[in-house]
Amino acid sequence: MNIEKNNHIKMLIFQCKTFKNSVERTLNDTSTMESGRFSSFKMYAVQYNLLAKNATDVLEIDSSTFVKFDIEQMPGWGDSVWPIQRQIVESVLLNIGFILSYLEVETDFADDSFANLDNFLKTKLRAVIFDKPDREIQVQNAIENLFVGRSWIKGIDYDRECGKFVFSGKEYIPDFIVPKLNLCIEVKLLRDGKKSRIIEEINADITAYSKNYERQMFVVYDLGVIRDEVEFRRDIENARDDVKVLILKH
């Protein structure tokens, strides 16, 4: 899921929640007579139809997935009684909740998959690296072997050294990308005397990659430099959910 689509979904979630709160306030308002409380029922139906259309478009699902109100056949306020108006408002509330669940599942899936991939590499990667690596490409090859063993297909589930872009005059090419998660993965080999440089590189990468990728993962293969892993990760992740630092010690 690309950044534009993800941002659109988040905006729709915000709009749907705001709209849902407004509908709930109307239904729970006991200070207004029932004969006038639901006078905005038709406006609610129109707004719901718009949100439903936007949701089907961004999720790329069939337009019949969500209920659509027939506004042309819907009676006006003066042509209907309040129980009918209330019924329409209640139906709007029910169905906007249905749309919200679809949108939230879409974002939750990506976040869960991101966490699962982090755990997968954390538990499997070290076991497939037998000799002490002296180049990052050796760690990259091990990661790709794990992807292949997971039945991932290159060019579909993941890709390697593609997605080149320029940021602030510098060219960036991620070691790996996982398109369905809008994720890039960078490998760093940490040797003696290179800790500060590696941290600087990662922080620069975070700034650049944030322009193109929703999520980032840095695999730091440590050859005995890092003493406090929590501190190392904290200095980089800085409480960000979209950046993960995986430290593997040889």
Disulfide bonds with the S-S distance in Angstrom:
none
